[in-house]
Amino acid sequence: MRVAAIDCGTNSIRLLIADVSLETGTLTDVVRTMTVVRLGQGVDRTGELSAEALSRTFAAVDDYAERCREHGVEAIRFVATSATRDARNRDAFLTGVESRLGVTPEVISGAEEAALSFRGATGALDAAHDAPFLVVDLGGGSTEVVLGVSRPEAAHSMDVGCVRMTERHLAGDPPSAEQVAAAEADVNDAIDMAFAGVPVERTATLVGLAGTITTVTAHALGLPEYDRDAINGAVIDIDDAIRACDELLAASRTERAALGFMHPGRVDVIGAGALVWRTVMTRVRSAVVGAGGALPHVVTSEHDILDGIAFSAAERG
């Protein structure tokens, strides 16, 4: 079945058109694209989606609707996450999407977001990686952590992400030590709550998803430009990944913009995203080592919630 999966987050909206076989459990990409629309701009402060953010997002939805028609899509599932969950005026957004796309958008919970991310990521992992997997999906407004073997066993959605932490704390260019310390304290408080319900010390393989983590991976690999094939499935020494986070956080906006792999829409928020990812990796490794284990590497996946949404769209028919 040819399906379309649309994931509308805080920073970007993404489209996957794919041919899905439920019999074989395979998914073949037809179109996979992303547009930075910053839907969640200011939501943490105002509690509402701005008119400018809605306009940018609706323009992207119009484009995606045309692509769905062009490629003969049979079923569409549109999922909205953190920014939409938090906004008082989300009905204006949902109505606008439905009128353009012909399907009712779903504002999913953090728990369902985590489950879809886990399915998308682990379904494409190399069999050489050991379970349990801890999948971390780091978005613009929230970060999901989900632990499991063949399915999610424990999950938590944290209200920390690259856009939210940038707007809340990291005003400097580059941010000051005081701003970084305040952001780290905020992230660590969220992690304390998450890890209270998710036994991360059981982690055998740490898997990172979404634009912040793929961008950090591109930097750790020293890529001259963004290369999805090189990034997908990359196994990075965790110290190298942390070092890449340190460098992106300390860089100025001009320095980040000059990096060949950096998407223009991510330049001003990658520092905060790198801070969140660095903190999560450090805390997970500490928990694993404290339980007598080891966590020398982190795996990056380009397969994420979009793939999970596509499989679920095919199941629904």
C-alpha positions as CSV (number, residue, x, y, z in Angstrom):
1,M,0.0,0.0,0.0
2,R,1.3,3.5,-0.8
3,V,0.9,5.7,2.2
4,A,1.9,9.1,3.4
5,A,3.1,9.8,6.9
6,I,3.4,13.5,8.1
7,D,5.1,14.4,11.3
8,C,4.5,18.0,12.4
9,G,6.8,18.9,15.3
10,T,8.0,22.1,17.0
11,N,10.7,22.9,14.5
12,S,9.9,21.0,11.3
13,I,7.2,19.3,9.4
14,R,8.2,16.1,7.5
15,L,6.7,14.0,4.8
16,L,7.3,10.3,4.0
17,I,5.5,8.7,1.0
18,A,6.3,5.0,1.1
19,D,5.2,1.7,-0.2
20,V,4.5,-0.5,2.8
21,S,4.2,-4.3,2.9
22,L,2.7,-5.5,6.1
23,E,3.3,-9.1,5.1
24,T,7.1,-8.7,4.9
25,G,7.3,-5.8,7.3
26,T,9.2,-3.7,4.7
27,L,8.9,0.0,3.8
28,T,10.3,1.5,0.6
29,D,10.8,5.2,0.4
30,V,9.2,7.1,-2.5
31,V,9.5,10.6,-1.1
32,R,11.2,11.7,2.2
33,T,11.4,15.4,2.8
34,M,11.5,18.0,5.5
35,T,10.6,21.7,5.8
36,V,11.6,23.9,8.8
37,V,8.5,25.9,9.7
38,R,9.2,26.6,13.4
39,L,5.5,26.0,14.3
40,G,6.4,26.1,17.9
41,Q,8.1,29.6,17.8
42,G,7.2,31.4,21.0
43,V,4.7,28.7,22.2
44,D,6.7,28.1,25.4
45,R,6.3,31.8,26.3
46,T,2.9,32.6,24.9
47,G,1.0,29.3,25.0
48,E,-0.2,29.9,21.4
49,L,0.7,29.2,17.8
50,S,1.6,32.5,16.1
51,A,-0.1,33.7,12.9
52,E,3.3,33.7,11.1
53,A,4.1,30.1,12.2
54,L,0.7,28.9,11.1
55,S,1.2,30.6,7.7
56,R,4.6,28.9,7.2
57,T,3.2,25.5,8.2
58,F,0.1,25.7,6.0
59,A,2.3,26.6,3.0
60,A,4.2,23.3,3.6
61,V,1.0,21.3,4.1
62,D,-0.3,22.7,0.7
63,D,3.0,21.4,-0.9
64,Y,2.7,18.0,0.8
65,A,-1.0,17.6,-0.3
66,E,0.1,18.2,-3.9
67,R,2.9,15.6,-3.6
68,C,0.4,13.1,-2.1
69,R,-1.9,13.6,-5.1
70,E,1.0,13.4,-7.6
71,H,2.2,10.0,-6.2
72,G,-1.2,8.4,-5.8
73,V,-1.2,8.0,-2.1
74,E,-3.9,5.6,-0.8
75,A,-3.8,6.5,2.9
76,I,-2.5,9.5,4.9
77,R,-1.8,9.8,8.6
78,F,-0.9,13.3,9.9
79,V,0.6,13.4,13.4
80,A,1.2,16.6,15.5
81,T,3.4,16.6,18.6
82,S,4.8,18.9,21.2
83,A,4.0,22.4,20.0
84,T,0.5,21.5,19.1
85,R,-0.1,19.7,22.4
86,D,0.9,22.9,24.2
87,A,-1.0,25.5,22.2
88,R,-4.4,26.9,23.3
89,N,-5.3,27.8,19.8
90,R,-4.5,24.4,18.3
91,D,-8.0,24.1,16.8
92,A,-7.1,26.8,14.2
93,F,-4.1,24.7,13.2
94,L,-6.0,21.4,13.1
95,T,-8.9,22.9,11.0
96,G,-6.5,24.5,8.6
97,V,-4.6,21.2,8.0
98,E,-7.8,19.2,7.5
99,S,-9.2,21.7,4.9
100,R,-5.9,21.3,3.0
101,L,-5.2,17.6,3.3
102,G,-8.6,16.0,3.7
103,V,-7.7,14.0,6.8
104,T,-8.1,14.8,10.5
105,P,-4.8,15.6,12.1
106,E,-4.0,13.7,15.3
107,V,-2.4,15.4,18.3
108,I,-0.7,12.4,19.9
109,S,0.5,12.0,23.4
110,G,4.1,11.8,24.4
111,A,3.6,8.1,25.1
112,E,2.3,7.4,21.6
113,E,5.0,9.6,20.1
114,A,7.6,7.4,21.9
115,A,6.0,4.2,20.7
116,L,5.9,5.3,17.1
117,S,9.6,6.4,17.3
118,F,10.6,3.1,18.8
119,R,8.9,1.1,16.1
120,G,10.3,3.2,13.3
121,A,13.9,3.1,14.7
122,T,14.2,-0.5,15.8
123,G,12.5,-1.9,12.8
124,A,15.4,-0.8,10.6
125,L,18.3,-1.6,13.0
126,D,21.1,-3.9,12.1
127,A,20.6,-7.3,13.8
128,A,24.2,-7.0,15.2
129,H,23.0,-4.5,17.8
130,D,22.0,-5.9,21.2
131,A,18.7,-5.3,23.0
132,P,17.4,-3.7,25.1
133,F,17.3,-0.6,23.0
134,L,17.0,2.9,24.5
135,V,15.6,5.1,21.7
136,V,15.9,8.8,22.2
137,D,13.9,11.1,19.8
138,L,15.1,14.6,20.4
139,G,12.7,17.2,18.9
140,G,12.1,20.9,19.0
141,G,9.8,20.9,22.0
142,S,10.1,17.5,23.6
143,T,12.4,14.6,23.9
144,E,11.1,11.0,24.1
145,V,13.1,8.2,25.8
146,V,11.7,4.7,25.3
147,L,13.2,1.4,26.4
148,G,12.3,-2.0,25.0
149,V,13.4,-5.1,23.1
150,S,10.8,-5.9,20.4
151,R,8.3,-3.3,21.7
152,P,8.3,-0.4,24.1
153,E,8.4,-1.5,27.8
154,A,8.9,1.9,29.4
155,A,8.7,5.4,28.0
156,H,8.7,9.1,29.0
157,S,8.3,12.3,27.2
158,M,10.3,15.3,28.5
159,D,9.4,18.9,27.8
160,V,12.9,19.7,26.6
161,G,13.9,20.2,23.0
162,C,16.2,22.4,20.8
163,V,13.6,25.2,20.2
164,R,12.3,25.2,23.8
165,M,15.7,25.3,25.4
166,T,17.0,28.0,23.0
167,E,14.0,30.2,23.7
168,R,14.1,29.6,27.4
169,H,17.9,29.8,28.1
170,L,20.4,30.2,25.3
171,A,20.1,33.8,24.1
172,G,23.9,34.4,23.7
173,D,25.9,34.0,20.5
174,P,27.6,31.7,21.6
175,P,25.7,31.2,24.9
176,S,27.3,32.3,28.1
177,A,28.5,29.8,30.8
178,E,25.6,31.0,33.0
179,Q,23.0,30.3,30.2
180,V,24.5,26.9,29.6
181,A,24.4,26.0,33.3
182,A,20.7,27.1,33.5
183,A,19.8,25.0,30.5
184,E,21.7,22.0,31.9
185,A,19.9,22.3,35.2
186,D,16.6,22.3,33.4
187,V,17.4,19.3,31.3
188,N,18.8,17.4,34.3
189,D,15.5,18.0,36.2
190,A,13.6,16.6,33.3
191,I,15.9,13.6,33.0
192,D,15.5,12.9,36.7
193,M,11.7,12.5,36.2
194,A,12.1,10.5,33.0
195,F,14.7,8.0,34.5
196,A,12.5,7.5,37.5
197,G,10.1,5.6,35.3
198,V,12.4,4.3,32.6
199,P,15.1,1.8,33.8
200,V,17.8,3.2,31.4
201,E,20.5,1.2,33.3
202,R,19.3,-1.8,31.3
203,T,20.4,-0.2,28.0
204,A,22.5,-2.3,25.7
205,T,22.2,-0.1,22.6
206,L,21.5,3.7,22.8
207,V,19.8,4.8,19.6
208,G,19.5,8.5,18.7
209,L,16.9,9.9,16.3
210,A,15.8,13.2,14.6
211,G,17.5,16.3,13.2
212,T,19.6,17.4,16.2
213,I,21.2,14.0,16.6
214,T,21.7,13.4,12.9
215,T,23.4,16.8,12.7
216,V,25.6,16.0,15.6
217,T,26.5,12.7,14.0
218,A,27.4,14.5,10.7
219,H,29.8,16.7,12.7
220,A,31.3,13.8,14.6
221,L,31.9,12.0,11.3
222,G,33.5,15.1,9.8
223,L,31.1,15.1,6.8
224,P,31.6,18.0,4.3
225,E,27.8,17.9,3.5
226,Y,24.7,16.1,4.8
227,D,24.8,12.5,3.8
228,R,21.8,10.5,4.9
229,D,23.4,7.1,3.9
230,A,26.5,7.8,5.9
231,I,24.6,9.0,8.9
232,N,22.0,6.2,9.0
233,G,23.2,3.3,11.2
234,A,26.5,5.2,12.1
235,V,28.1,3.8,15.3
236,I,29.9,6.6,17.0
237,D,32.2,6.4,20.1
238,I,30.1,8.1,22.8
239,D,33.1,10.4,23.7
240,D,33.3,11.5,20.1
241,A,29.6,12.3,20.1
242,I,29.9,14.3,23.3
243,R,32.8,16.2,21.8
244,A,30.8,17.0,18.7
245,C,28.0,18.4,21.0
246,D,30.6,20.5,22.9
247,E,31.9,22.0,19.7
248,L,28.4,22.9,18.3
249,L,27.3,24.4,21.6
250,A,30.4,26.6,21.8
251,A,30.3,27.7,18.2
252,S,29.0,31.1,17.1
253,R,26.0,31.3,14.8
254,T,28.3,32.3,11.9
255,E,30.5,29.2,12.5
256,R,27.6,26.9,12.6
257,A,26.1,28.3,9.5
258,A,29.4,27.7,7.6
259,L,29.2,23.9,8.2
260,G,28.3,22.2,5.0
261,F,26.0,19.6,6.6
262,M,24.0,22.2,8.6
263,H,20.4,22.8,7.5
264,P,19.8,26.6,7.6
265,G,16.6,26.1,9.7
266,R,18.7,24.4,12.4
267,V,21.5,26.9,12.7
268,D,20.1,28.9,15.6
269,V,18.8,25.9,17.6
270,I,21.5,23.2,17.2
271,G,23.5,24.4,20.2
272,A,20.5,23.7,22.5
273,G,19.9,20.4,20.9
274,A,23.5,19.4,21.3
275,L,23.3,20.4,25.0
276,V,20.2,18.1,25.5
277,W,21.8,15.2,23.6
278,R,25.1,15.6,25.5
279,T,23.3,15.6,28.8
280,V,21.2,12.5,27.9
281,M,24.2,10.5,26.7
282,T,26.2,11.4,29.8
283,R,23.4,10.4,32.1
284,V,22.5,7.2,30.3
285,R,26.2,6.0,30.3
286,S,26.5,6.9,34.0
287,A,23.4,4.8,34.8
288,V,24.6,1.8,32.7
289,V,28.1,1.9,34.2
290,G,26.7,2.3,37.7
291,A,24.8,-1.0,37.1
292,G,27.9,-2.8,36.1
293,G,27.6,-2.5,32.3
294,A,29.3,-0.5,29.6
295,L,28.0,1.9,26.9
296,P,30.9,2.7,24.6
297,H,28.9,3.7,21.5
298,V,25.8,5.4,20.3
299,V,23.9,4.4,17.1
300,T,22.2,7.1,14.9
301,S,19.1,6.2,12.9
302,E,17.5,8.1,10.0
303,H,14.5,5.9,10.6
304,D,12.2,7.3,13.2
305,I,8.6,8.4,14.0
306,L,7.9,8.9,10.3
307,D,8.5,5.2,9.6
308,G,6.3,4.3,12.6
309,I,3.5,6.5,11.3
310,A,3.8,5.0,7.8
311,F,3.4,1.4,9.2
312,S,0.4,2.5,11.3
313,A,-1.2,4.2,8.3
314,A,-0.9,1.0,6.3
315,E,-2.4,-1.0,9.1
316,R,-5.4,1.3,9.3
317,G,-5.8,1.1,5.5
